Amino acid sequence: MTTANTTAAARRGGAGQAGAVHADVVIVGGGVPSLVLAAGLARAAPDLDVMVLERAPRTARNRQGVLVHPATQVVLRRAGMTAFPDDDAPGPVEYLEEFRHRRRIGRFGTRRHTTGGEVHTPYNVGLAAVADALFPAVAATPNTTVHYGVELSEAVHRDEEWDLLTTGPAGPQRVRTRLLVAADGRDSPLREVADFGATRRSFPGRVDVVAVPVRRQGPPAISMVVGDRDATTIVDNGVGPHPLLFDMQPDGTAPDPTAVRLRPQARHRAETVGLGLPDDVEPLLTTSLRSSTVRCGTWFRDDLLLLGDAAHAMHNLGGQGFNLAVQNAAALVGPVHALLRTGSPAEIQDFQRYRLPYITALQERQDEFFGALAAGEPPADGWLDPLHESLTAGQPGLDRYVEPLRELIRDA
């Protein structure tokens, strides 16, 4: 999801300008959750004008991969996602497993069936491919416009409206809207404009990512091997030219892409799950990152709604953030429509009471696990067990907001 470039000068108050474009809803950030929300609102209320602003050009390609859970697949199909092209075929993930040193402490199948007999298995695919498969459904709604290459340079809230100043290929443009949706990433400038008081907790160190040109035998899977003070996640799900090793080092060191190497610890953990690497193997790709969670006490204030990472960034080591964001986008279609129809945020607040504690608990679970790992005291029960249900079927009760999820059978 791309961050809108709202400047630090964004402010409240000030005089408006004549000649502004008006929209009922403006969504800042053109990622997949934004497209899901825009398409849902446009179909639910053809009289609404929905606008999406994305700073990147339409031709920009996000190379990040994402694990799409079965519940999210149901949501995306409902949103109108078309089939993937053959060259972007997703890679299935048939099970998740966790090891403590060389002992497996948990293995979980991921297949989920629907009442109609369909089978959904989590798959890994590029974010760009997901967006491309969803975009035709958005383009088919005449009351939705998606503007690429447009940056938000000013956001002012007054008189129960947002006054926005954008810059793009056509020059500066004023936009006024009844509801502003901030889907502009974990560093959301819009979140700061409205003073949501977000708190951030970073992974206590660095995560080196190493791609290797060797596959393991057996069904496609994602495996996590935990040591005393570090861990490695092996993603080998049959898609793409190579498996990925996420080598977690919660030792306080800063990310350093120039210093990434295949450490012996990561090599040994790969062997634990059946991925034997020759001594002379050369990584095909390396990078280094630091993950973090961002949490807010509320997602709605002053006609501004937070969505995705702007509302609840997850550690990108847990396979949760994208799926929670897409599910929230679909679930919020009804509450947002009710707000625009009645002026009351009651349904948004009701959804928040249901959803926010659940997501916050997942974030706390992630933070606690990585903190314990850094201290050399990882919990004996692992971390996949309490996450498994949400990783495959979604939060119990979500079908109240996304009706097709009732078809998903929890016990495969």
N, C-alpha and C positions, 0 to 999 in steps of 0.2 A: 504494500500500500504506500502510495507516494504522499509525502508531507506537503501540504500547501504552504507557500512561502509568505506567510503572514508576518509582517515586520513587527519589531518591538514597539513601534509607534502606534500599533493598533490600539484603539481606545474606545471609551464610552462617551456619549454626548457629542456635541458638535452639530453644525447645520447640515441639512440634507441638500441635495442638488436635484434640479428638475431634469427630466429626460431619462430617468433611470428605467431599466428593464425590471419588470416585476415577475416574481415566481412564488408559488405557494411554499415550495420546499427547495432549498439549495443544499446540495451535499458536496462538501469539499473533500476531495480525494476520490480517485476513480478506480479503486480496487474492486475485487470481486464482491465483498459485502456491500459496497455502495451500489453496484449494479443490481444486486439482489433486492435491496430496499427500493431502489428507483423503479424497477420493473414491477415489483409487488404493489407499490403505491399507485403507479400509473394504471394498472389493471383494476385495482380496487375502486378507484375514483377517477374516471375518465375526464372529469371536470377540473382536476388539479393540474397545475403546471409544475413539473418536476425538472430541476436543472442539476447536472453533475459537472463539477469543475475539477479538472485534472491538470497539473502543471506539466507533466511529461507529454511528449508528442504521442500520437496514436501509434506510430511505428516503433516506439521504444519497447524493448523486450525484457521482461523480468525473468532472469535465469534461475531464480530461486525455485526449488522444488517444495511440494507440500503434500502431506499425508491427508487424504480425503476420507473421513470416517463414513461408515454406512449411513448414519443419520444425516450427515451433510449431503451425501449423494441424493437422498430423498428430497432434501430442501432444494438442491440445485436443479433437479429434474422438474420440480414444481415451478421453479422460477423460469423454466423454459430452456435450460441448457441443452444444446444439441450434442450429438455424438462427437467424440474426439477424432481428428484425422488419424490415419493409420500411423504416421510417423510420430505422433504424440501419444501413442497408445499407453495407458497407465500400467504401472507395474503393481501387481497384487501383493498384499502382505497377509499371509495366511495365519501367522501367529506372532505374538510378542513374547519375549522371554527375558528373564533376569537371572543373573548369576552373582553369587558372592564368592569372589576368587574363582575357583574351578567347580563350585557346587551350584547346580541350578536350584533356585529357591522359588521359581514360579514360571509357569508357561501357560499362555492363554490363547485359545483359538479366537479368531476375530470374525468368522463368517456369521452373517445375520440373515435370516429369512423373513420374507413378508408373508402376510396371510394369503397373498395371491400366488405364492410359490417362487417368487423371485429371490435370488441370492445376492447379497451385497457383501463384498469383501473390501476392506480398506485398500486404497491404492495410492501410489506416489506418482505425481505428475507435476509438470511445470506450471507455475502460476499463470504464465502467459497463455498456455494452452487452455486453462480453465476460463480465463477472461475471454479468449477468442470464441470459445464454445458457448458462452453466455451472452455475448454482445448482441447477436442477432435478435434475441428476445427483447432486449432493451430498445434496439433500433426500430423494432416493429410497433412500439407504442408511440402514437403521434404526439402525445402530451409530455414526452420526455426528450430532453436535449442533453447531449454529452459534449462538453467543450474541452478539447485537448490543447496543450500548450498554453494554458491560461493560469496565471498566478494570482493569488489573493494578496493584495498589498495593504488593505485596510479593512477593519471590521468594527462597526460602531452599532451599539444597541441603544435604541430609544423608541418610546411610544409603541412598545410591544412589536417592534420590527427590527430587523437587522439591515443596516445600510452597508453595502460592500463596495469596495473599489477593486476592480480586477484589471490586469494588463495581459494582453495576448496579441495574436497576429493582427487583429482588427484595431488595436490600440486600447486606450483606457476605456473602461465601461463601468457605470454605476449599476448595481443590482440591489433591489430591495426584496426582502422575503419575510414571510410570516414565521418560518421555522428554518433554522440553520443546523445542519448536521455536520459535526466535526469527525470525519473519518480520515484524519490527516496524520496518523501514525503515533508512535509512543512518545515522541517529542512534541506533540500537538501544540502549535502556537495558539490555536483557538481556545484550547483548554485553559491556557494561561490568561487569555483575554478575559474570560469569564470567572477566573479565580476559583477553580474547582478544588484547589488544595490537594493535588495528587501527590502521592508518596511513591518513591522508587526504591527498589532494593536490587542490587546488582549481584550477579554470580561472583563469588569471592575469588576471582582469578581469571583465567583465560580458557578458551576452548579452541584447540587446533583441529582443523578439518583436513583430512588426508584422503585422497582418492587413490585406490590401488587397482591394478589391472588383473586381478585374480578373483574368481567367483568361488563360492563354497557350494557344496553339494546339498541337496535337500530342498524343501519347500521355501519359497520366498519369505523372509522374516526380518524383524528388527529385534536386535538383541542388545541388552545392556549388561556389562560386566563391571561390578563394583569392587574396588580395592579398599585399602584402609584410608587413604587420603586422596584418591582420585578414582576415575571411572572412565570407561570407553563404551560408547554406543556404536554398534555395527549395523549399518543400514545396507542390506543386501537383498533387494526385493525384485530382482530380475528386470529392472527397467534402467535404461542408460547403459553406457559402456563399462561402468566400474562401480564397485561398492564404495561406500563412504565410511570412514572412521572418525567419530567425534570424540577426541581425546580431551577429557575434562581435567583441568589442573586447578583445583580451588586453593591455590597457594598464594594468592594475592598478586601474582604477576600480571602485567598488562599485556594485552594482545600485541603480537609482533609478527605480521605476515612474513617478514624476511627471515625469521628464525625457526619456522616450522620444520619439523623433521619427524620421521616415523620412530617414535620412542620405543625402546624394548618393551616397556609396560603395555603399550597399545598393541604391539605385535603379539605378545603373550595372550592378551585378552581376545584377540581375533582368533588365535589358535583354540582357545577354550570353546568357541562356538562353531568350530569346524572350518575356519578360514585360515588355511596355512599359507604363510607368505614366505617366498624364497628369501634367502639372506641378501641377495643382490637386487631385490625389487626396488624400482624407482617410483615414487609417487607421481601420478599423472597431474594432480592438482592439489594445491595447498592454500589454506587461508587461516586466519586467526581472528577470533571475535570475543566479545564479552556480552553476555546475555543479561537481561534484567526483567523484573516485574514492575508494572505501574498499576497502582490501584487508586480508586476514587471512592469517596463516601456516597456520592450520587452521580448519576449519569445525565441528569437533566436539570437545567437552571437557566432562567432568563431567555427562554425560547431557543436554547442551544442544547442539542442532544449529542452526546458522545457515542461513537460507534467504533468497534474494533479495538485496535491497540491504543487509541486515544482514551478509551474508557477502561480497558483492563488488559494491558500488555502482559503476556505470559512469557516465561522462559522458552526460548525456541528449542529447548532440549526435551520438551515434554509432549510434543505433538498435539497441542491444544489450541493455540491462539487463533489460527485460521478457522478452525471448525466452530469455535465458540462465536467468533465474529459473524460468520455466515448464518449460523443458527439464530443469533440475536437479530440480524437484519431481517430475516423472514418473520420471526416472532413479533417484531415491532411494527409490521405493516398495519395491523389492526389498531393498536394503540395510537400510532401516529395519525392514522386516518381519523380516529375519534377525537384527538386533540384539535385537528384542523376543522373538523365538523362542528364541535361543540365548544371549543375554547378551553376545555377542561383537561388537565394532564392526569386525571385519575387512573386511566388504564395504563399509561406509561409507568406511573408510580406503583401500580399493582404488579406489573411485570418486574420492575426493579426489586420489589420486596421478595419476589420468588427467585429471581436469578442472581442478584448481586451477592448474597451470602454464599451461594454455591460456588461462584467463580472466585470469590475471595478465599474460600477454603482451599480451592485448588492451588491458588497462588501461594498461600501459606504452606501448603504441603510441599510445594517445590522449594520455597525458600528454606524451610526447616531441613529438608533433605540435604540441600547443598551446604547449608551451614554445618550440619552434623558431619558431612563428608570432609569439610575443611578442618574440622576438629579431630578427625580420625575416629569418629564415633557414629558411623552410619547406622540407621535403625535396622534391627535384625529382621523386621518383616518386609523389607524392601519398599519400593514405592509404586510398582505397577499394579499391585493388587487393588488398592482403593481407587485407582484411576481407570481400571480396565473397563468398567461399565460405561463410563463417560467417553472413553476412547472409541467405543464401538456403537453404542445405542443412544447416547445422549442422556441428559438429565431426566430422571423420572418426572413426569408431569409436563414435559415440554410439548406433548401432543395437544395440550389445551390451547396452545398458541399456533402450532404448526400441525394442522389436522392429519396430513398423510402419515405422520410418524406413528399413528396408532397401528399402522400395518406392520410395523417392525416388531418382530418377535424377539424378546430379550434373550431367551435361552436358545442358542443355536442347536 
